[in-house]
Amino acid sequence: MKIGVEEGLTNVSQALEEKGYQVVSLSTSSNLNNIDCCIVTGMDSNFMGIETTSTQVPIIEAHGLSADEICQKVEEKLH
């Protein structure tokens, strides 16, 4: 599964990769339909215009969560 992660969340990217997910940077991934889930910092609530984008991709806000908690949320959303 491919997870889009906002820049600056290096620890989250590493944790997801350790669990076998393919991680791509949201800054370079222009097509949200090619990923299974998005992880954003929550610092910008409308990152890349996601709020106005019609997508079925789950979006997880990382603000206040540990890398392990984010991995758990990803697993809940995708399984």
C-alpha positions as CSV (number, residue, x, y, z in Angstrom):
1,M,0.0,0.0,0.0
2,K,1.2,3.5,-0.8
3,I,1.0,6.2,1.9
4,G,1.5,9.9,1.1
5,V,3.3,11.7,3.9
6,E,3.8,15.5,4.2
7,E,7.4,16.7,4.4
8,G,8.7,17.1,7.9
9,L,7.3,13.8,9.2
10,T,10.4,11.8,8.8
11,N,9.8,9.7,11.9
12,V,6.4,8.8,10.6
13,S,7.7,7.9,7.2
14,Q,10.4,5.6,8.7
15,A,7.8,3.9,11.0
16,L,5.5,3.2,8.1
17,E,8.3,1.9,5.9
18,E,9.3,-0.5,8.8
19,K,5.7,-1.8,8.7
20,G,6.0,-2.5,5.0
21,Y,4.2,0.5,3.5
22,Q,5.5,2.3,0.5
23,V,5.9,6.0,1.5
24,V,5.8,8.9,-1.0
25,S,6.2,12.6,-0.3
26,L,2.9,14.5,-0.8
27,S,4.9,17.4,-2.3
28,T,5.8,15.2,-5.2
29,S,2.7,13.2,-5.4
30,S,0.3,15.3,-7.4
31,N,-2.3,12.6,-7.9
32,L,-4.1,11.7,-4.6
33,N,-5.8,8.8,-6.4
34,N,-2.6,6.9,-6.7
35,I,-2.1,6.6,-2.9
36,D,-4.1,4.8,-0.3
37,C,-3.8,7.2,2.6
38,C,-2.5,10.7,3.4
39,I,-0.6,11.8,6.5
40,V,-0.5,15.6,7.1
41,T,1.0,17.7,9.9
42,G,-2.2,19.5,10.7
43,M,-0.4,22.8,10.6
44,D,-2.2,23.7,7.4
45,S,-5.7,22.4,7.5
46,N,-6.0,22.8,3.7
47,F,-2.7,21.3,2.6
48,M,-2.5,21.0,-1.2
49,G,-6.2,21.9,-1.4
50,I,-7.2,18.5,0.0
51,E,-10.3,20.0,1.6
52,T,-11.7,20.9,-1.8
53,T,-10.5,17.8,-3.6
54,S,-12.9,15.1,-4.2
55,T,-11.1,11.9,-3.0
56,Q,-11.9,8.7,-1.2
57,V,-8.3,8.7,0.3
58,P,-8.3,8.8,4.1
59,I,-6.5,11.8,5.5
60,I,-4.8,11.5,9.0
61,E,-3.8,14.6,10.8
62,A,-0.5,13.9,12.6
63,H,-0.6,16.8,15.0
64,G,-0.2,15.6,18.6
65,L,0.2,11.9,17.7
66,S,3.3,9.7,17.9
67,A,4.6,7.8,14.9
68,D,3.2,4.6,16.5
69,E,-0.2,6.2,16.9
70,I,-0.2,7.3,13.3
71,C,0.7,3.8,12.1
72,Q,-2.2,2.4,14.2
73,K,-4.6,4.9,12.6
74,V,-3.3,4.0,9.1
75,E,-3.9,0.3,9.8
76,E,-7.4,1.1,11.2
77,K,-8.3,3.1,8.0
78,L,-6.9,0.6,5.5
79,H,-7.9,-2.8,7.1
